[in-house]
Amino acid sequence: MKSGMQETATALIAATNAFDVDTALALFAIDTMIDDPSTGHRFEGRAGVRDYVERFFVGYHTVTRILSLEEMGANRARLRVDFTGGFGHEIGHLDLTIDAAGLITRIDADLE
């Protein structure tokens, strides 16, 4: 049986791989934040998440594959992911934090 964190992470990757921005957005809390130093930006709130997904997943045709998922308590996990797309190929990390409802409140993203 998958944990809530595993379900949220899997749903996020499935939505971004399908370039389904609205489904991806529904996984995030209203006051969420994505910090991604590889882009040079922080993305705040759902409007920020929309910008992030549209620009870096849809825009680059990014396909993500989960290489590993390490749960760090009930509401945090580190995903090691493989990204391919119009930019080439990268390996990175997505540190996800979710709330009690299973919505993503924060992602700290970085490349290896």
C-alpha positions in Angstrom: 0.0 0.0 0.0 1.3 3.4 -0.9 1.7 6.1 1.7 0.1 9.5 1.2 3.5 10.9 0.3 4.1 8.3 -2.3 0.6 8.9 -3.8 1.2 12.6 -3.9 4.6 12.3 -5.5 3.4 9.8 -8.1 0.4 11.9 -9.0 2.6 15.0 -9.4 5.0 13.2 -11.7 2.1 11.7 -13.7 0.5 15.1 -14.1 3.7 16.9 -15.2 4.6 14.1 -17.6 1.2 14.4 -19.2 1.7 18.2 -19.3 -1.6 18.5 -17.4 -1.1 21.8 -15.6 -4.5 21.9 -13.9 -4.2 18.4 -12.4 -0.7 19.3 -11.2 -2.0 22.6 -9.6 -4.7 20.7 -7.8 -2.0 18.8 -5.8 -0.7 22.1 -4.3 -1.8 24.1 -1.3 -2.8 27.7 -2.0 0.2 29.1 -0.1 2.7 26.7 -1.6 6.3 27.6 -2.6 8.8 26.0 -5.0 12.4 27.0 -4.6 14.5 25.9 -7.6 18.0 27.4 -7.7 18.7 25.8 -11.1 16.1 28.3 -12.5 17.3 31.2 -10.4 13.8 31.7 -9.1 11.3 31.0 -6.3 7.7 30.4 -7.3 5.0 31.3 -4.8 1.4 30.4 -4.6 -0.6 28.5 -7.2 0.1 31.2 -9.8 3.8 30.6 -9.3 3.3 26.8 -9.6 1.5 27.3 -12.8 4.3 29.5 -14.2 6.9 26.8 -13.1 5.0 23.9 -14.6 4.2 25.7 -17.8 7.7 27.1 -18.3 9.9 24.2 -17.2 7.8 21.1 -17.8 5.4 22.0 -20.7 7.8 24.4 -22.3 10.8 22.0 -22.3 8.7 18.9 -22.8 10.2 17.6 -19.6 9.6 13.9 -18.7 10.4 12.9 -15.2 11.2 9.5 -13.8 11.4 8.8 -10.1 14.7 7.0 -9.4 14.1 6.8 -5.6 11.8 8.1 -2.9 13.0 8.5 0.7 10.4 9.4 3.2 11.6 11.7 6.0 8.7 11.5 8.4 5.0 11.6 7.7 5.0 14.8 5.6 8.4 15.1 3.9 10.2 13.1 1.2 13.2 13.4 -1.0 12.7 12.2 -4.6 15.8 11.5 -6.8 14.6 12.1 -10.3 15.7 11.7 -13.9 14.7 14.6 -16.2 14.8 14.5 -20.0 13.5 17.1 -22.4 14.4 19.9 -24.7 17.3 20.9 -22.4 18.9 17.5 -22.6 19.2 15.2 -19.5 19.7 15.9 -15.8 19.5 14.1 -12.5 18.0 16.1 -9.6 16.2 16.1 -6.3 12.7 17.2 -5.3 12.2 17.6 -1.6 8.5 17.6 -1.1 6.5 18.7 2.0 2.8 18.0 2.3 0.1 19.1 4.7 -2.4 16.9 6.6 -4.7 16.9 3.5 -1.9 15.6 1.3 -1.4 18.9 -0.6 2.1 20.0 -1.4 3.2 23.0 0.7 6.8 23.2 -0.5 9.2 21.8 -3.0 12.9 22.4 -2.8 14.3 21.4 -6.2 18.0 21.1 -7.2 20.1 19.4 -9.8 23.0 17.0 -8.9 
